[in-house]
Amino acid sequence: MTDDIWKRDEVQSPCVKICVIHPDARLCTGCFRSLDEIAEWSRMTPDTRRAIMDDLPSRAPLLQKRRGGRGRARSVD
């Protein structure tokens, strides 16, 4: 028995299991997909999936690194 029967010829999800939505860009910080793209992924055609995969690298700059903390530092008077 071979593993070939378990392989699929389809565009796999770009999910990296870091599922956090950026509050401003509204994109997942792990895979760079939108909530709609994540929700619809299993129903998309291979061509639509490929188009999204091709676009994902250009979305990374939209997610600026957050500096931690709870906003701006408070001044002490």
A tleap script that builds the chain and sets N, CA, C and O, in Angstrom:
source leaprc.protein.ff14SB
mol = sequence {
  NMET THR ASP ASP ILE TRP LYS ARG ASP GLU
  VAL GLN SER PRO CYS VAL LYS ILE CYS VAL
  ILE HIE PRO ASP ALA ARG LEU CYS THR GLY
  CYS PHE ARG SER LEU ASP GLU ILE ALA GLU
  TRP SER ARG MET THR PRO ASP THR ARG ARG
  ALA ILE MET ASP ASP LEU PRO SER ARG ALA
  PRO LEU LEU GLN LYS ARG ARG GLY GLY ARG
  GLY ARG ALA ARG SER VAL CASP
}
set mol.1.N position { 0.843 -1.181 0.000 }
set mol.1.CA position { 0.000 0.000 0.000 }
set mol.1.C position { 0.888 1.244 0.000 }
set mol.1.O position { 1.891 1.296 0.712 }
set mol.2.N position { 0.525 2.223 -0.784 }
set mol.2.CA position { 1.325 3.443 -0.848 }
set mol.2.C position { 0.565 4.611 -0.254 }
set mol.2.O position { -0.649 4.548 -0.059 }
set mol.3.N position { 1.292 5.675 0.030 }
set mol.3.CA position { 0.665 6.880 0.574 }
set mol.3.C position { 0.039 7.746 -0.509 }
set mol.3.O position { -0.615 8.741 -0.198 }
set mol.4.N position { 0.225 7.390 -1.764 }
set mol.4.CA position { -0.294 8.204 -2.861 }
set mol.4.C position { -1.807 8.368 -2.809 }
set mol.4.O position { -2.328 9.396 -3.241 }
set mol.5.N position { -2.509 7.393 -2.298 }
set mol.5.CA position { -3.968 7.518 -2.267 }
set mol.5.C position { -4.432 8.560 -1.259 }
set mol.5.O position { -5.571 9.020 -1.333 }
set mol.6.N position { -3.563 8.944 -0.312 }
set mol.6.CA position { -3.938 9.934 0.686 }
set mol.6.C position { -3.531 11.347 0.292 }
set mol.6.O position { -3.876 12.304 0.984 }
set mol.7.N position { -2.810 11.488 -0.798 }
set mol.7.CA position { -2.370 12.801 -1.237 }
set mol.7.C position { -3.422 13.430 -2.135 }
set mol.7.O position { -4.062 12.751 -2.937 }
set mol.8.N position { -3.588 14.727 -1.991 }
set mol.8.CA position { -4.518 15.471 -2.831 }
set mol.8.C position { -3.739 16.473 -3.663 }
set mol.8.O position { -2.721 17.008 -3.224 }
set mol.9.N position { -4.223 16.716 -4.853 }
set mol.9.CA position { -3.620 17.713 -5.722 }
set mol.9.C position { -4.436 18.991 -5.601 }
set mol.9.O position { -5.218 19.332 -6.488 }
set mol.10.N position { -4.241 19.698 -4.480 }
set mol.10.CA position { -4.967 20.941 -4.271 }
set mol.10.C position { -4.089 21.924 -3.527 }
set mol.10.O position { -3.092 21.547 -2.912 }
set mol.11.N position { -4.468 23.179 -3.590 }
set mol.11.CA position { -3.719 24.226 -2.899 }
set mol.11.C position { -4.034 24.115 -1.416 }
set mol.11.O position { -5.183 24.268 -1.001 }
set mol.12.N position { -3.006 23.849 -0.622 }
set mol.12.CA position { -3.189 23.692 0.816 }
set mol.12.C position { -3.344 25.048 1.501 }
set mol.12.O position { -2.929 26.077 0.968 }
set mol.13.N position { -3.928 25.034 2.652 }
set mol.13.CA position { -4.099 26.242 3.450 }
set mol.13.C position { -2.737 26.780 3.886 }
set mol.13.O position { -1.835 26.007 4.208 }
set mol.14.N position { -2.590 28.107 3.897 }
set mol.14.CA position { -1.335 28.699 4.365 }
set mol.14.C position { -1.285 28.835 5.892 }
set mol.14.O position { -0.352 29.436 6.425 }
set mol.15.N position { -2.257 28.295 6.585 }
set mol.15.CA position { -2.338 28.417 8.042 }
set mol.15.C position { -1.063 27.888 8.707 }
set mol.15.O position { -0.577 26.804 8.384 }
set mol.16.N position { -0.537 28.684 9.644 }
set mol.16.CA position { 0.639 28.282 10.401 }
set mol.16.C position { 0.307 28.176 11.892 }
set mol.16.O position { 1.199 28.137 12.739 }
set mol.17.N position { -0.976 28.129 12.189 }
set mol.17.CA position { -1.497 27.965 13.556 }
set mol.17.C position { -1.088 29.099 14.497 }
set mol.17.O position { -0.887 28.890 15.693 }
set mol.18.N position { -0.969 30.290 13.938 }
set mol.18.CA position { -0.818 31.512 14.727 }
set mol.18.C position { -2.020 32.369 14.348 }
set mol.18.O position { -1.915 33.272 13.517 }
set mol.19.N position { -3.136 32.083 14.952 }
set mol.19.CA position { -4.409 32.675 14.542 }
set mol.19.C position { -4.754 33.882 15.413 }
set mol.19.O position { -5.478 33.773 16.403 }
set mol.20.N position { -4.219 35.026 15.016 }
set mol.20.CA position { -4.476 36.279 15.705 }
set mol.20.C position { -4.815 37.310 14.634 }
set mol.20.O position { -4.059 37.493 13.680 }
set mol.21.N position { -5.942 37.976 14.793 }
set mol.21.CA position { -6.357 38.972 13.808 }
set mol.21.C position { -5.814 40.338 14.209 }
set mol.21.O position { -6.051 40.810 15.321 }
set mol.22.N position { -5.086 40.963 13.295 }
set mol.22.CA position { -4.545 42.297 13.525 }
set mol.22.C position { -5.716 43.275 13.619 }
set mol.22.O position { -6.582 43.271 12.743 }
set mol.23.N position { -5.765 44.116 14.661 }
set mol.23.CA position { -6.934 44.971 14.873 }
set mol.23.C position { -7.163 46.028 13.799 }
set mol.23.O position { -8.308 46.402 13.546 }
set mol.24.N position { -6.111 46.514 13.167 }
set mol.24.CA position { -6.273 47.549 12.148 }
set mol.24.C position { -6.384 46.967 10.743 }
set mol.24.O position { -7.278 47.342 9.985 }
set mol.25.N position { -5.490 46.066 10.398 }
set mol.25.CA position { -5.462 45.508 9.045 }
set mol.25.C position { -6.553 44.464 8.833 }
set mol.25.O position { -6.928 44.184 7.694 }
set mol.26.N position { -7.072 43.880 9.931 }
set mol.26.CA position { -8.110 42.846 9.866 }
set mol.26.C position { -7.639 41.620 9.095 }
set mol.26.O position { -8.413 40.985 8.379 }
set mol.27.N position { -6.347 41.295 9.255 }
set mol.27.CA position { -5.741 40.124 8.638 }
set mol.27.C position { -5.157 39.248 9.737 }
set mol.27.O position { -4.768 39.737 10.797 }
set mol.28.N position { -5.100 37.950 9.470 }
set mol.28.CA position { -4.456 37.028 10.398 }
set mol.28.C position { -2.955 37.306 10.385 }
set mol.28.O position { -2.346 37.403 9.319 }
set mol.29.N position { -2.364 37.433 11.567 }
set mol.29.CA position { -0.936 37.720 11.638 }
set mol.29.C position { -0.078 36.503 11.304 }
set mol.29.O position { 1.125 36.639 11.077 }
set mol.30.N position { -0.674 35.330 11.271 }
set mol.30.CA position { 0.069 34.117 10.930 }
set mol.30.C position { 0.111 33.844 9.442 }
set mol.30.O position { 1.180 33.596 8.884 }
set mol.31.N position { -1.058 33.887 8.785 }
set mol.31.CA position { -1.114 33.511 7.364 }
set mol.31.C position { -1.441 34.678 6.444 }
set mol.31.O position { -1.369 34.538 5.223 }
set mol.32.N position { -1.800 35.825 7.010 }
set mol.32.CA position { -2.107 37.054 6.257 }
set mol.32.C position { -3.430 37.013 5.496 }
set mol.32.O position { -3.687 37.877 4.658 }
set mol.33.N position { -4.278 36.010 5.780 }
set mol.33.CA position { -5.587 35.981 5.120 }
set mol.33.C position { -6.600 36.804 5.908 }
set mol.33.O position { -6.442 37.029 7.108 }
set mol.34.N position { -7.653 37.254 5.201 }
set mol.34.CA position { -8.746 37.948 5.865 }
set mol.34.C position { -9.669 36.915 6.513 }
set mol.34.O position { -9.577 35.722 6.221 }
set mol.35.N position { -10.544 37.370 7.377 }
set mol.35.CA position { -11.506 36.459 8.007 }
set mol.35.C position { -12.382 35.774 6.965 }
set mol.35.O position { -12.665 34.581 7.077 }
set mol.36.N position { -12.811 36.520 5.955 }
set mol.36.CA position { -13.635 35.930 4.890 }
set mol.36.C position { -12.875 34.852 4.130 }
set mol.36.O position { -13.434 33.800 3.817 }
set mol.37.N position { -11.608 35.107 3.834 }
set mol.37.CA position { -10.802 34.115 3.114 }
set mol.37.C position { -10.615 32.848 3.952 }
set mol.37.O position { -10.665 31.736 3.426 }
set mol.38.N position { -10.402 33.023 5.239 }
set mol.38.CA position { -10.246 31.868 6.122 }
set mol.38.C position { -11.539 31.056 6.152 }
set mol.38.O position { -11.513 29.830 6.042 }
set mol.39.N position { -12.660 31.741 6.300 }
set mol.39.CA position { -13.956 31.062 6.402 }
set mol.39.C position { -14.338 30.340 5.116 }
set mol.39.O position { -14.953 29.275 5.164 }
set mol.40.N position { -13.982 30.902 3.981 }
set mol.40.CA position { -14.401 30.345 2.684 }
set mol.40.C position { -13.378 29.396 2.070 }
set mol.40.O position { -13.664 28.777 1.046 }
set mol.41.N position { -12.206 29.266 2.661 }
set mol.41.CA position { -11.098 28.534 2.049 }
set mol.41.C position { -11.498 27.154 1.531 }
set mol.41.O position { -11.148 26.800 0.405 }
set mol.42.N position { -12.205 26.389 2.310 }
set mol.42.CA position { -12.532 25.008 1.915 }
set mol.42.C position { -13.501 24.953 0.731 }
set mol.42.O position { -13.615 23.917 0.076 }
set mol.43.N position { -14.191 26.046 0.456 }
set mol.43.CA position { -15.142 26.076 -0.657 }
set mol.43.C position { -14.609 26.792 -1.896 }
set mol.43.O position { -15.296 26.871 -2.914 }
set mol.44.N position { -13.385 27.314 -1.808 }
set mol.44.CA position { -12.805 28.055 -2.935 }
set mol.44.C position { -12.288 27.114 -4.013 }
set mol.44.O position { -11.910 25.973 -3.745 }
set mol.45.N position { -12.282 27.619 -5.225 }
set mol.45.CA position { -11.699 26.858 -6.329 }
set mol.45.C position { -10.178 26.901 -6.211 }
set mol.45.O position { -9.635 27.799 -5.568 }
set mol.46.N position { -9.495 25.954 -6.815 }
set mol.46.CA position { -8.025 25.994 -6.795 }
set mol.46.C position { -7.454 27.296 -7.366 }
set mol.46.O position { -6.455 27.808 -6.861 }
set mol.47.N position { -8.076 27.825 -8.404 }
set mol.47.CA position { -7.580 29.075 -8.997 }
set mol.47.C position { -7.703 30.244 -8.020 }
set mol.47.O position { -6.802 31.078 -7.930 }
set mol.48.N position { -8.810 30.304 -7.294 }
set mol.48.CA position { -8.998 31.369 -6.302 }
set mol.48.C position { -7.992 31.220 -5.178 }
set mol.48.O position { -7.428 32.211 -4.713 }
set mol.49.N position { -7.761 29.992 -4.737 }
set mol.49.CA position { -6.770 29.759 -3.690 }
set mol.49.C position { -5.377 30.186 -4.145 }
set mol.49.O position { -4.642 30.820 -3.388 }
set mol.50.N position { -5.013 29.840 -5.385 }
set mol.50.CA position { -3.695 30.222 -5.906 }
set mol.50.C position { -3.543 31.738 -5.970 }
set mol.50.O position { -2.482 32.276 -5.653 }
set mol.51.N position { -4.598 32.417 -6.377 }
set mol.51.CA position { -4.547 33.882 -6.462 }
set mol.51.C position { -4.316 34.490 -5.076 }
set mol.51.O position { -3.547 35.440 -4.933 }
set mol.52.N position { -4.974 33.950 -4.073 }
set mol.52.CA position { -4.778 34.438 -2.709 }
set mol.52.C position { -3.364 34.131 -2.244 }
set mol.52.O position { -2.703 34.992 -1.664 }
set mol.53.N position { -2.894 32.913 -2.491 }
set mol.53.CA position { -1.539 32.530 -2.087 }
set mol.53.C position { -0.498 33.452 -2.723 }
set mol.53.O position { 0.480 33.828 -2.078 }
set mol.54.N position { -0.711 33.814 -3.987 }
set mol.54.CA position { 0.222 34.708 -4.674 }
set mol.54.C position { 0.223 36.106 -4.055 }
set mol.54.O position { 1.245 36.791 -4.078 }
set mol.55.N position { -0.910 36.530 -3.506 }
set mol.55.CA position { -1.050 37.873 -2.949 }
set mol.55.C position { -0.572 37.975 -1.500 }
set mol.55.O position { -0.266 39.074 -1.036 }
set mol.56.N position { -0.503 36.866 -0.784 }
set mol.56.CA position { -0.184 36.906 0.646 }
set mol.56.C position { 1.131 37.602 0.982 }
set mol.56.O position { 1.156 38.378 1.938 }
set mol.57.N position { 2.227 37.373 0.256 }
set mol.57.CA position { 3.485 38.051 0.617 }
set mol.57.C position { 3.385 39.584 0.594 }
set mol.57.O position { 4.076 40.255 1.360 }
set mol.58.N position { 2.550 40.132 -0.257 }
set mol.58.CA position { 2.419 41.591 -0.331 }
set mol.58.C position { 1.640 42.155 0.854 }
set mol.58.O position { 1.652 43.365 1.078 }
set mol.59.N position { 0.969 41.302 1.608 }
set mol.59.CA position { 0.184 41.761 2.756 }
set mol.59.C position { 1.016 41.884 4.024 }
set mol.59.O position { 0.623 42.600 4.945 }
set mol.60.N position { 2.132 41.219 4.092 }
set mol.60.CA position { 2.956 41.233 5.309 }
set mol.60.C position { 3.309 42.649 5.768 }
set mol.60.O position { 3.221 42.922 6.965 }
set mol.61.N position { 3.702 43.558 4.879 }
set mol.61.CA position { 4.044 44.912 5.343 }
set mol.61.C position { 2.866 45.661 5.971 }
set mol.61.O position { 3.076 46.637 6.691 }
set mol.62.N position { 1.652 45.228 5.715 }
set mol.62.CA position { 0.486 45.892 6.293 }
set mol.62.C position { 0.378 45.658 7.799 }
set mol.62.O position { -0.315 46.388 8.507 }
set mol.63.N position { 1.066 44.643 8.265 }
set mol.63.CA position { 0.998 44.284 9.677 }
set mol.63.C position { 2.246 44.767 10.403 }
set mol.63.O position { 3.240 44.047 10.498 }
set mol.64.N position { 2.186 45.963 10.899 }
set mol.64.CA position { 3.321 46.500 11.640 }
set mol.64.C position { 3.406 45.789 12.970 }
set mol.64.O position { 2.391 45.454 13.582 }
set mol.65.N position { 4.614 45.567 13.404 }
set mol.65.CA position { 4.830 44.912 14.689 }
set mol.65.C position { 4.331 45.818 15.815 }
set mol.65.O position { 4.623 47.014 15.845 }
set mol.66.N position { 3.579 45.230 16.733 }
set mol.66.CA position { 3.106 45.973 17.894 }
set mol.66.C position { 4.191 45.915 18.968 }
set mol.66.O position { 4.928 44.933 19.057 }
set mol.67.N position { 4.286 46.947 19.767 }
set mol.67.CA position { 5.369 47.052 20.733 }
set mol.67.C position { 4.996 46.581 22.130 }
set mol.67.O position { 5.748 46.829 23.073 }
set mol.68.N position { 3.902 45.936 22.291 }
set mol.68.CA position { 3.533 45.406 23.599 }
set mol.68.C position { 3.060 46.492 24.540 }
set mol.68.O position { 3.059 47.672 24.190 }
set mol.69.N position { 2.667 46.101 25.708 }
set mol.69.CA position { 2.180 47.054 26.670 }
set mol.69.C position { 0.722 47.405 26.409 }
set mol.69.O position { 0.072 46.828 25.537 }
set mol.70.N position { 0.234 48.345 27.171 }
set mol.70.CA position { -1.179 48.745 27.072 }
set mol.70.C position { -1.295 50.161 26.533 }
set mol.70.O position { -1.950 51.004 27.145 }
set mol.71.N position { -0.696 50.421 25.446 }
set mol.71.CA position { -0.793 51.762 24.886 }
set mol.71.C position { 0.390 52.612 25.297 }
set mol.71.O position { 1.463 52.097 25.612 }
set mol.72.N position { 0.188 53.889 25.292 }
set mol.72.CA position { 1.274 54.812 25.614 }
set mol.72.C position { 1.554 54.820 27.119 }
set mol.72.O position { 0.676 54.592 27.950 }
set mol.73.N position { 2.799 55.091 27.417 }
set mol.73.CA position { 3.188 55.177 28.827 }
set mol.73.C position { 2.535 56.391 29.468 }
set mol.73.O position { 2.400 57.445 28.845 }
set mol.74.N position { 2.140 56.228 30.703 }
set mol.74.CA position { 1.537 57.356 31.422 }
set mol.74.C position { 2.625 58.209 32.050 }
set mol.74.O position { 3.620 57.703 32.570 }
set mol.75.N position { 2.412 59.499 31.987 }
set mol.75.CA position { 3.386 60.384 32.618 }
set mol.75.C position { 3.044 60.511 34.099 }
set mol.75.O position { 1.877 60.519 34.490 }
set mol.76.N position { 4.076 60.608 34.894 }
set mol.76.CA position { 3.888 60.762 36.329 }
set mol.76.C position { 4.109 62.214 36.673 }
set mol.76.O position { 5.183 62.760 36.421 }
set mol.77.N position { 3.094 62.849 37.250 }
set mol.77.CA position { 3.209 64.286 37.601 }
set mol.77.C position { 3.574 64.479 39.028 }
set mol.77.O position { 3.710 65.615 39.482 }
savepdb mol mol.pdb
quit
